[in-house]
Structures are given as structure tokens and as C-alpha cells.
């Protein structure tokens, strides 16, 4: 993913203080992995929105995200048959239990539905959490 970020920065007029990473399913996993693999990467981006991210929670990655105070808003469906919601729950818990905890704390929205498609609602411009 670093190659994609560097390509965008080098090719387009990118405000480097406003690089946001989001992905769904395997792309959501890549979002967690990119932000967590290196403190350099987690400090390079403004925020992440992993959607039903296919990455198992990892304390090293969560610490890098928390230490960078990287804003996180993760979404997932409660009864996702392909990627367990425990992935999102686990990352959010690990990030927020860091010492010191991040500012802002990582946030998750778990939709009370079945299926893998959490992205349609997440990326819907009309979506507002809690109405």
C-alpha cells in the first residue's frame, strides 16, 4: 500500500496532511496492516476507515496506531459470515487499551445485520450513526 500512497503523492496534487485510507474486506485488512505495520506509516496518514477488515488483531499493530493517535472509525456487520466481527472488536479494544490511550479513541460501528456487505452503509453519504 505504501507504493500506492507514494504514487498518489508523487503524481497528484495531494495535501499530505489529509491522506485517508479505507478499504473493505481484504482491503480493510490491508488498511489495518498498513497503518499498524510501521509507526512511520501510521504517522503519515490522517485517519483510517477499515470496513469488515480481514486482518486478525495484533497488539504490535494496534500499539503503532494508538501511539500515533491515528483516528480510526471501523465498521462491520455483527453476523458477518466471511470475516468475523471479532477482528474489528479486537483491534478497537487493543488500540483503546494502549497505555497511554489514543486521542481520539478508536471508534467502531457494528451494524446489527447479517452478511459481509458493511460497505454499502458505511460509504452511503446519507449514513449518520444513531440517526
DSSP file (Angstrom, degrees, kcal/mol; ACC not computed):
  #  RESIDUE AA STRUCTURE BP1 BP2  ACC     N-H-->O    O-->H-N    N-H-->O    O-->H-N    TCO  KAPPA ALPHA  PHI   PSI    X-CA   Y-CA   Z-CA
    1    1 A X     >        0   0    0      0, 0.0     4,-2.5     0, 0.0     3,-0.2   0.000 360.0 360.0 360.0 -28.1    0.0    0.0    0.0
    2    2 A X  H  >  +     0   0    0      1,-0.2     4,-2.9     2,-0.2     5,-0.2   0.875 360.0  55.2 -59.1 -36.7    3.0    2.3    0.6
    3    3 A X  H  > S+     0   0    0      2,-0.2     4,-2.4     1,-0.2    -1,-0.2   0.887 107.9  48.8 -62.9 -38.5    3.6    2.2   -3.2
    4    4 A X  H  > S+     0   0    0     -3,-0.2     4,-2.5     2,-0.2    -2,-0.2   0.922 112.5  47.4 -67.1 -44.5    0.0    3.4   -3.8
    5    5 A X  H  X S+     0   0    0     -4,-2.5     4,-2.5     1,-0.2    -2,-0.2   0.940 114.2  47.0 -61.9 -47.2    0.3    6.2   -1.3
    6    6 A X  H  X S+     0   0    0     -4,-2.9     4,-2.6     1,-0.2    -2,-0.2   0.891 110.7  52.6 -63.4 -39.2    3.7    7.3   -2.8
    7    7 A X  H  X S+     0   0    0     -4,-2.4     4,-1.8    -5,-0.2     5,-0.3   0.939 111.1  46.8 -60.3 -47.0    2.3    7.1   -6.3
    8    8 A X  H  X S+     0   0    0     -4,-2.5     4,-2.6     1,-0.2    -2,-0.2   0.927 114.2  47.0 -61.4 -45.7   -0.7    9.3   -5.4
    9    9 A X  H  < S+     0   0    0     -4,-2.5     5,-0.4     1,-0.2    -1,-0.2   0.899 117.8  42.2 -63.5 -41.0    1.6   11.9   -3.6
   10   10 A X  H  < S+     0   0    0     -4,-2.6    -1,-0.2    -5,-0.2    -2,-0.2   0.692 123.3  36.6 -80.5 -18.7    4.1   12.0   -6.5
   11   11 A X  H  < S+     0   0    0     -4,-1.8     2,-0.2    -5,-0.2    -2,-0.2   0.771 115.2  42.4-104.4 -33.4    1.5   12.0   -9.3
   12   12 A X  S  < S-     0   0    0     -4,-2.6     2,-1.7    -5,-0.3    -1,-0.0  -0.678  91.0 -95.5-116.4 166.5   -1.4   14.2   -8.0
   13   13 A X        +     0   0    0     -2,-0.2     2,-0.5     2,-0.0    -4,-0.1  -0.626  59.3 175.3 -80.6  85.9   -1.8   17.4   -6.1
   14   14 A X        -     0   0    0     -2,-1.7     2,-1.0    -5,-0.4     5,-0.1  -0.818  35.8-138.4-103.5 130.1   -2.1   15.7   -2.7
   15   15 A X    >   -     0   0    0     -2,-0.5     3,-2.5     3,-0.2    -2,-0.0  -0.781  19.4-155.1 -79.6 105.6   -2.4   17.5    0.6
   16   16 A X  T 3  S+     0   0    0     -2,-1.0     3,-0.5     1,-0.3    -1,-0.2   0.608  89.1  62.4 -66.9 -11.2   -0.1   15.2    2.6
   17   17 A X  T 3  S+     0   0    0      1,-0.2    -1,-0.3    28,-0.1    -2,-0.0   0.466 103.2  52.9 -87.8  -1.1   -1.8   16.1    5.9
   18   18 A X    <   +     0   0    0     -3,-2.5     2,-0.7     2,-0.1    -1,-0.2  -0.237  67.5 139.4-128.6  45.0   -5.1   14.7    4.5
   19   19 A X        -     0   0    0     -3,-0.5    27,-3.3    25,-0.3    28,-0.9  -0.826  28.6-174.5 -92.6 116.4   -4.3   11.2    3.4
   20   20 A X  E     -a   47   0A   0     -2,-0.7     2,-0.5    26,-0.2    28,-0.2  -0.913   8.9-156.6-113.1 136.7   -7.2    8.9    4.4
   21   21 A X  E     +a   48   0A   0     26,-2.1    28,-2.3    -2,-0.4     2,-0.3  -0.951  20.3 160.5-116.6 131.0   -7.0    5.1    4.0
   22   22 A X  E     +a   49   0A   0     -2,-0.5     2,-0.3    26,-0.2    28,-0.2  -0.988   2.8 160.4-143.9 151.3  -10.1    3.0    3.7
   23   23 A X  E     -a   50   0A   0     26,-1.2    28,-2.6    -2,-0.3     2,-0.4  -0.978  27.4-127.2-163.9 162.1  -10.8   -0.5    2.4
   24   24 A X  E >   -a   51   0A   0     -2,-0.3     3,-2.1    26,-0.2     2,-0.3  -0.946  69.0 -27.2-123.3 140.8  -13.3   -3.2    2.6
   25   25 A X  T 3> S+     0   0    0     26,-2.4    29,-2.4    -2,-0.4     4,-2.2  -0.444 142.3   6.7  61.7-116.0  -12.8   -6.9    3.4
   26   26 A X  H 3> S+     0   0    0     -2,-0.3     4,-2.3     1,-0.2    -1,-0.3   0.873 137.3  52.8 -63.6 -33.2   -9.3   -7.8    2.3
   27   27 A X  H <> S+     0   0    0     -3,-2.1     4,-1.6     2,-0.2    -2,-0.2   0.835 106.3  52.9 -68.1 -32.3   -8.8   -4.0    1.6
   28   28 A X  H  > S+     0   0    0     23,-0.3     4,-2.2     2,-0.2    25,-0.3   0.876 108.8  50.1 -66.8 -37.8  -10.0   -3.4    5.1
   29   29 A X  H  X S+     0   0    0     -4,-2.2     4,-2.9    23,-0.2    -2,-0.2   0.906 108.8  51.2 -64.0 -42.0   -7.4   -5.8    6.3
   30   30 A X  H  X S+     0   0    0     -4,-2.3     4,-2.9     2,-0.2     5,-0.2   0.837 106.9  55.6 -63.9 -31.8   -4.8   -4.0    4.3
   31   31 A X  H  X S+     0   0    0     -4,-1.6     4,-2.1     2,-0.2     5,-0.2   0.952 110.8  43.1 -64.8 -49.5   -5.9   -0.8    5.9
   32   32 A X  H  X S+     0   0    0     -4,-2.2     4,-2.2     1,-0.2    -2,-0.2   0.938 117.0  48.3 -57.7 -46.8   -5.3   -2.2    9.4
   33   33 A X  H  X S+     0   0    0     -4,-2.9     4,-2.2     2,-0.2    -2,-0.2   0.907 111.1  48.6 -65.4 -43.5   -2.0   -3.7    8.2
   34   34 A X  H  X S+     0   0    0     -4,-2.9     4,-0.6     1,-0.2    -1,-0.2   0.958 115.7  43.0 -61.3 -50.9   -0.7   -0.6    6.5
   35   35 A X  H  < S+     0   0    0     -4,-2.1     7,-0.3    -5,-0.2     3,-0.2   0.845 121.9  40.5 -65.1 -33.2   -1.4    1.7    9.5
   36   36 A X  H  < S+     0   0    0     -4,-2.2    28,-0.3    -5,-0.2    -1,-0.2   0.687  96.2  74.9 -91.9 -18.7   -0.1   -0.8   12.0
   37   37 A X  H  < S+     0   0    0     -4,-2.2     2,-0.3    -5,-0.2    -1,-0.2   0.764 108.3  14.0 -68.3 -24.3    3.0   -2.2   10.4
   38   38 A X     X  -     0   0    0     -4,-0.6     4,-2.4    -3,-0.2     5,-0.2  -0.989  59.0-137.4-154.0 137.4    5.1    0.9   11.0
   39   39 A X  H  > S+     0   0    0     -2,-0.3     4,-1.7     1,-0.2     5,-0.1   0.811 109.4  61.0 -64.7 -27.4    4.9    4.0   13.1
   40   40 A X  H  > S+     0   0    0      2,-0.2     4,-0.6     1,-0.2    -1,-0.2   0.929 107.9  42.6 -62.7 -44.2    6.2    5.8   10.0
   41   41 A X  H >> S+     0   0    0      1,-0.2     3,-0.9     2,-0.2     4,-0.8   0.922 112.6  52.0 -68.1 -44.2    3.1    4.7    8.1
   42   42 A X  H 3< S+     0   0    0     -4,-2.4     3,-0.2    -7,-0.3    -1,-0.2   0.794 112.2  46.8 -66.4 -26.4    0.6    5.4   11.0
   43   43 A X  H 3< S+     0   0    0     -4,-1.7    -1,-0.3    -5,-0.2    -2,-0.2   0.606 104.1  64.0 -86.6 -12.1    2.0    8.9   11.4
   44   44 A X  H << S+     0   0    0     -3,-0.9     2,-0.3    -4,-0.6   -25,-0.3   0.671  96.4  64.5 -84.5 -18.7    1.9    9.6    7.6
   45   45 A X     <  -     0   0    0     -4,-0.8   -25,-0.2    -3,-0.2     3,-0.1  -0.749  69.6-141.5-113.4 156.3   -1.9    9.3    7.3
   46   46 A X  S    S-     0   0    0    -27,-3.3    25,-0.7     1,-0.3     2,-0.3   0.810  76.1 -27.0 -84.9 -32.4   -4.7   11.4    8.7
   47   47 A X  E     -ab  20  71A   0    -28,-0.9   -26,-2.1    23,-0.1     2,-0.3  -0.970  53.5-132.7-172.5 162.8   -7.2    8.6    9.5
   48   48 A X  E     -ab  21  72A   0     23,-2.2    25,-1.8    -2,-0.3     2,-0.3  -0.970   6.6-168.9-129.9 149.4   -8.3    5.1    8.6
   49   49 A X  E     -a   22   0A   0    -28,-2.3   -26,-1.2    -2,-0.3     2,-0.4  -0.744  13.8-172.8-133.0  84.0  -11.7    3.6    8.0
   50   50 A X  E     -a   23   0A   0     -2,-0.3    25,-2.0   -28,-0.2     2,-0.5  -0.660   8.5-156.7 -78.6 133.0  -11.4   -0.2    7.8
   51   51 A X  E    S-ac  24  75A   0    -28,-2.6   -26,-2.4    -2,-0.4   -23,-0.3  -0.954  72.2 -26.7-115.7 118.1  -14.6   -1.9    6.7
   52   52 A X  S    S-     0   0    0     23,-3.1   -23,-0.2    -2,-0.5   -24,-0.2   0.898  90.1-153.2  41.2  52.2  -15.1   -5.6    7.8
   53   53 A X        -     0   0    0     22,-0.3     2,-1.8   -25,-0.3   -27,-0.2  -0.319  15.1-143.5 -64.9 124.5  -11.3   -5.8    7.8
   54   54 A X        +     0   0    0    -29,-2.4     2,-0.3    -3,-0.2    -1,-0.1  -0.509  65.0 106.6 -86.7  68.0   -9.8   -9.2    7.1
   55   55 A X        -     0   0    0     -2,-1.8     2,-0.2   -27,-0.0     3,-0.1  -0.967  69.7-124.0-145.2 127.9   -6.8   -8.8    9.5
   56   56 A X        -     0   0    0     -2,-0.3    31,-0.1     1,-0.1    -2,-0.1  -0.515  43.0 -94.8 -72.8 138.3   -6.5  -10.6   12.8
   57   57 A X        -     0   0    0     -2,-0.2     2,-0.4    29,-0.1    -1,-0.1  -0.205  45.1-170.4 -55.3 140.8   -6.0   -8.2   15.7
   58   58 A X     >  -     0   0    0      1,-0.1     4,-2.6    -3,-0.1     5,-0.2  -0.995  23.4-146.4-140.6 126.1   -2.3   -7.7   16.5
   59   59 A X  H  > S+     0   0    0     -2,-0.4     4,-2.2     1,-0.2     5,-0.2   0.843 100.0  53.8 -66.7 -34.3   -1.0   -5.9   19.6
   60   60 A X  H  > S+     0   0    0      2,-0.2     4,-2.0     1,-0.2    -1,-0.2   0.941 113.2  42.7 -63.1 -47.4    2.1   -4.6   17.8
   61   61 A X  H  > S+     0   0    0      1,-0.2     4,-2.1     2,-0.2    -2,-0.2   0.915 113.3  52.0 -65.8 -43.0    0.0   -3.0   15.0
   62   62 A X  H  X S+     0   0    0     -4,-2.6     4,-2.8     1,-0.2    -1,-0.2   0.889 108.4  52.1 -61.3 -38.9   -2.6   -1.7   17.5
   63   63 A X  H  X S+     0   0    0     -4,-2.2     4,-3.3     2,-0.2     5,-0.2   0.915 107.7  51.0 -64.9 -42.9    0.2    0.0   19.5
   64   64 A X  H  X S+     0   0    0     -4,-2.0     4,-1.3   -28,-0.3    -1,-0.2   0.914 113.3  45.9 -60.0 -41.7    1.6    1.7   16.4
   65   65 A X  H  <>S+     0   0    0     -4,-2.1     5,-2.0     2,-0.2     4,-0.3   0.932 116.3  44.8 -66.4 -46.1   -1.9    3.0   15.6
   66   66 A X  H ><5S+     0   0    0     -4,-2.8     3,-1.8     1,-0.2    37,-0.3   0.924 110.5  53.1 -65.3 -45.4   -2.6    4.1   19.2
   67   67 A X  H 3<5S+     0   0    0     -4,-3.3    -1,-0.2     1,-0.3    -2,-0.2   0.798 108.8  51.0 -62.6 -27.9    0.9    5.7   19.7
   68   68 A X  T 3<5S-     0   0    0     -4,-1.3    -1,-0.3    -5,-0.2    -2,-0.2   0.510 105.5-130.3 -83.6  -4.8    0.3    7.8   16.6
   69   69 A X  T < 5 +     0   0    0     -3,-1.8     2,-0.5    -4,-0.3    -3,-0.2   0.874  42.6 177.4  52.8  37.9   -3.1    9.0   17.8
   70   70 A X      < -     0   0    0     -5,-2.0    -1,-0.2    -6,-0.2   -23,-0.1  -0.608  31.3-120.1 -74.7 119.7   -4.3    7.9   14.4
   71   71 A X  E     -b   47   0A   0    -25,-0.7   -23,-2.2    -2,-0.5     2,-0.4  -0.398  35.0-171.8 -62.3 134.5   -8.1    8.4   14.2
   72   72 A X  E     +b   48   0A   0     33,-0.2    35,-2.4   -25,-0.2     2,-0.4  -0.996  20.2 174.7-131.2 130.8   -9.9    5.1   13.5
   73   73 A X  E     - d   0 107A   0    -25,-1.8     2,-0.3    -2,-0.4    35,-0.2  -0.876  18.4-176.2-132.7 104.1  -13.5    4.5   12.7
   74   74 A X  E     - d   0 108A   0     33,-2.8    35,-2.5    -2,-0.4     2,-0.3  -0.772   5.1-164.7-102.6 143.7  -14.0    0.9   11.8
   75   75 A X  E     +cd  51 109A   0    -25,-2.0   -23,-3.1    -2,-0.3   -22,-0.3  -0.915  14.4 158.2-126.7 155.8  -17.3   -0.7   10.7
   76   76 A X  E     - d   0 110A   0     33,-1.7    35,-2.6    -2,-0.3     2,-0.4  -0.969  40.3-107.4-165.6 154.7  -18.5   -4.3   10.5
   77   77 A X  E >   - d   0 111A   0     -2,-0.3     3,-1.0    33,-0.2    35,-0.2  -0.773  28.4-130.8 -89.0 139.7  -21.7   -6.3   10.4
   78   78 A X  E 3  S+     0   0A   0     33,-3.1     2,-0.4    -2,-0.4     7,-0.4   0.886 104.1  36.7 -57.1 -43.1  -22.5   -8.2   13.6
   79   79 A X  E 3  S+ d   0 114A   0     34,-2.4    36,-1.8    32,-0.3     2,-0.6  -0.449  76.6 161.5-112.6  58.5  -23.1  -11.5   11.8
   80   80 A X    <   -     0   0    0     -3,-1.0     5,-0.2    -2,-0.4    36,-0.1  -0.693  23.2-164.1 -79.3 117.9  -20.5  -11.4    9.0
   81   81 A X  S    S+     0   0    0     -2,-0.6     3,-0.1     1,-0.1    -1,-0.1   0.617  84.1  42.0 -80.1 -10.8  -20.1  -15.0    7.7
   82   82 A X  S    S+     0   0    0      1,-0.3     2,-0.5    33,-0.0    -1,-0.1   0.829 122.4  25.6-105.3 -40.3  -16.8  -14.3    5.9
   83   83 A X  S    S-     0   0    0    -29,-0.0    -1,-0.3   -28,-0.0    -3,-0.2  -0.981  88.0-121.9-126.9 118.0  -14.8  -12.0    8.2
   84   84 A X    >>  -     0   0    0     -2,-0.5     3,-2.0     1,-0.2     4,-0.5  -0.291   9.6-132.6 -64.9 139.8  -15.6  -12.3   12.0
   85   85 A X  H 3> S+     0   0    0     -7,-0.4     4,-2.5     1,-0.3     3,-0.3   0.721 101.4  78.7 -61.2 -20.3  -16.7   -9.2   13.8
   86   86 A X  H 3> S+     0   0    0      1,-0.2     4,-2.6     2,-0.2    -1,-0.3   0.764  82.8  64.7 -61.6 -23.7  -14.1  -10.1   16.4
   87   87 A X  H <> S+     0   0    0     -3,-2.0     4,-2.2     2,-0.2    -1,-0.2   0.965 108.7  37.5 -60.8 -50.7  -11.4   -8.8   14.1
   88   88 A X  H  X S+     0   0    0     -4,-0.5     4,-2.5    -3,-0.3     5,-0.2   0.939 117.9  50.1 -67.2 -47.2  -12.8   -5.3   14.4
   89   89 A X  H  X S+     0   0    0     -4,-2.5     4,-2.6     1,-0.2     5,-0.2   0.917 111.3  50.7 -56.0 -44.1  -13.7   -5.6   18.1
   90   90 A X  H  X S+     0   0    0     -4,-2.6     4,-2.6    -5,-0.2    -1,-0.2   0.922 110.8  46.2 -63.1 -46.7  -10.2   -6.9   18.8
   91   91 A X  H  X S+     0   0    0     -4,-2.2     4,-2.8    -5,-0.2     5,-0.2   0.935 113.5  49.3 -61.7 -45.6   -8.4   -4.1   17.1
   92   92 A X  H  X S+     0   0    0     -4,-2.5     4,-2.6     1,-0.2    14,-0.2   0.927 113.2  46.9 -61.1 -44.8  -10.6   -1.4   18.7
   93   93 A X  H  X S+     0   0    0     -4,-2.6     4,-1.5    -5,-0.2    -1,-0.2   0.921 113.8  47.4 -63.5 -44.2  -10.1   -2.9   22.2
   94   94 A X  H  < S+     0   0    0     -4,-2.6     4,-0.3    -5,-0.2    -2,-0.2   0.917 114.1  47.2 -63.8 -42.9   -6.3   -3.3   21.7
   95   95 A X  H >< S+     0   0    0     -4,-2.8     3,-1.3     1,-0.2     7,-0.5   0.948 115.0  44.7 -63.5 -49.0   -6.0    0.3   20.4
   96   96 A X  H 3< S+     0   0    0     -4,-2.6    -1,-0.2     1,-0.3    -2,-0.2   0.696 109.5  55.9 -73.8 -18.1   -8.1    1.9   23.1
   97   97 A X  T 3< S+     0   0    0     -4,-1.5    -1,-0.3    -5,-0.2    -2,-0.2   0.388  81.0 121.7 -93.1   4.6   -6.4   -0.1   25.9
   98   98 A X  S <  S-     0   0    0     -3,-1.3     2,-0.6    -4,-0.3    -3,-0.0  -0.257  74.3 -97.4 -60.0 152.8   -3.0    1.1   24.9
   99   99 A X  S    S+     0   0    0      1,-0.3     2,-0.1     2,-0.1    -1,-0.1  -0.945 119.7  24.0-117.6 109.9   -1.0    3.0   27.6
  100  100 A X  S    S-     0   0    0     -2,-0.6    -1,-0.3    -4,-0.1    -2,-0.1   0.570 105.9-129.7 -79.1 157.4   -1.5    5.9   27.1
  101  101 A X        -     0   0    0     -2,-0.1    -5,-0.1     1,-0.1    -4,-0.1  -0.349  31.9 -97.8 -67.9 154.5   -4.8    5.5   25.2
  102  102 A X        -     0   0    0     -7,-0.5     2,-0.5     2,-0.1    -1,-0.1  -0.315  34.5-109.8 -72.8 156.4   -5.0    7.3   21.9
  103  103 A X  S    S+     0   0    0    -37,-0.3     2,-0.1     1,-0.2   -32,-0.1  -0.960 110.1  28.8-126.0 111.2   -6.6   10.7   21.4
  104  104 A X  S    S-     0   0    0     -2,-0.5    -1,-0.2   -34,-0.1   -32,-0.1   0.547 103.7-126.0 -80.6 161.2   -9.1   10.4   19.9
  105  105 A X        -     0   0    0     -2,-0.1   -33,-0.2     1,-0.1    -2,-0.1  -0.405  33.3 -95.9 -68.4 149.5  -10.1    6.9   21.0
  106  106 A X        -     0   0    0    -14,-0.2     2,-0.3   -35,-0.1   -33,-0.2  -0.374  43.5-151.7 -65.3 145.1  -10.7    4.4   18.2
  107  107 A X  E     -d   73   0A   0    -35,-2.4   -33,-2.8    -3,-0.1     2,-0.4  -0.907  11.6-168.2-124.0 146.9  -14.4    4.0   17.3
  108  108 A X  E     -d   74   0A   0     -2,-0.3     2,-0.5   -35,-0.2   -33,-0.2  -0.985  10.2-159.9-133.4 148.3  -16.4    1.2   15.8
  109  109 A X  E     -d   75   0A   0    -35,-2.5   -33,-1.7    -2,-0.4     2,-0.7  -0.985  10.0-166.7-123.7 118.2  -19.8    0.9   14.4
  110  110 A X  E     -d   76   0A   0     -2,-0.5     2,-0.3   -35,-0.2   -33,-0.2  -0.919  14.5-143.3-107.7 113.6  -21.2   -2.6   14.3
  111  111 A X  E     -d   77   0A   0    -35,-2.6   -33,-3.1    -2,-0.7     2,-2.2  -0.598  15.3-129.0 -76.9 132.1  -24.3   -2.9   12.2
  112  112 A X  E    S+     0   0A   0     -2,-0.3     2,-0.3   -35,-0.2    -1,-0.1  -0.291  74.6  95.4 -81.0  56.8  -26.9   -5.3   13.7
  113  113 A X  E    S-     0   0A   0     -2,-2.2   -34,-2.4     2,-0.1     2,-0.2  -0.855  70.6-112.5-137.5 170.0  -27.3   -7.3   10.5
  114  114 A X  E     +d   79   0A   0     -2,-0.3   -34,-0.2   -36,-0.2     3,-0.1  -0.593  66.4  60.9 -99.2 166.1  -26.0  -10.4    8.7
  115  115 A X  S    S-     0   0    0    -36,-1.8   -38,-0.2    -2,-0.2    -2,-0.1  -0.206  80.4 -95.6 102.7 166.4  -23.9  -10.6    5.6
  116  116 A X  S    S+     0   0    0    -36,-0.1     2,-1.8     1,-0.1     3,-0.2   0.688  89.9  99.5 -92.4 -21.6  -20.5   -9.4    4.6
  117  117 A X        +     0   0    0      1,-0.2     4,-0.3    -3,-0.1    -1,-0.1  -0.483  28.7 139.4 -77.3  84.1  -21.5   -6.2    2.9
  118  118 A X     >  +     0   0    0     -2,-1.8     4,-1.9     2,-0.1    -1,-0.2   0.526  60.6  75.5 -92.8  -9.8  -20.9   -3.5    5.5
  119  119 A X  H  > S+     0   0    0     -3,-0.2     4,-2.9     2,-0.2     5,-0.2   0.833  81.9  63.0 -75.8 -33.1  -19.5   -1.1    2.9
  120  120 A X  H  4 S+     0   0    0      1,-0.2     4,-0.3     2,-0.2    -1,-0.2   0.940 113.6  35.3 -58.8 -45.6  -22.8   -0.1    1.3
  121  121 A X  H >4 S+     0   0    0     -4,-0.3     3,-0.9     2,-0.2    -1,-0.2   0.908 116.7  54.2 -73.9 -41.6  -24.0    1.5    4.5
  122  122 A X  H 3< S+     0   0    0     -4,-1.9    -2,-0.2     1,-0.2    -3,-0.2   0.918 115.0  39.0 -57.9 -45.6  -20.5    2.7    5.6
  123  123 A X  T 3< S+     0   0    0     -4,-2.9     2,-0.6    -5,-0.1    -1,-0.2   0.394  85.0 117.0 -90.8   3.7  -19.9    4.6    2.3
  124  124 A X    X   -     0   0    0     -3,-0.9     3,-2.2    -4,-0.3    -4,-0.0  -0.619  61.1-146.3 -71.3 117.2  -23.5    5.9    2.0
  125  125 A X  T 3  S+     0   0    0     -2,-0.6    -1,-0.2     1,-0.3    -4,-0.0   0.739  98.2  56.7 -59.1 -21.6  -23.2    9.7    2.1
  126  126 A X  T 3  S+     0   0    0      2,-0.0    -1,-0.3    -5,-0.0     2,-0.2   0.559  80.9 115.2 -85.6  -7.6  -26.6    9.8    3.9
  127  127 A X    <   +     0   0    0     -3,-2.2     2,-0.4    -6,-0.2    -6,-0.0  -0.441  37.6 173.9 -68.7 130.5  -25.4    7.5    6.7
  128  128 A X    >   -     0   0    0     -2,-0.2     3,-1.4     0, 0.0     2,-0.1  -0.989  34.8-116.9-133.6 125.7  -25.4    9.1   10.1
  129  129 A X  T 3  S+     0   0    0     -2,-0.4   -20,-0.0     1,-0.3    -2,-0.0  -0.376  99.5   7.5 -62.7 138.1  -24.6    7.0   13.2
  130  130 A X  T 3         0   0    0      1,-0.3    -1,-0.3    -2,-0.1     0, 0.0   0.837 360.0 360.0  56.5  36.6  -27.6    6.9   15.6
  131  131 A X    <         0   0    0     -3,-1.4    -1,-0.3     0, 0.0    -2,-0.2   0.440 360.0 360.0  86.9 360.0  -29.7    8.7   13.1
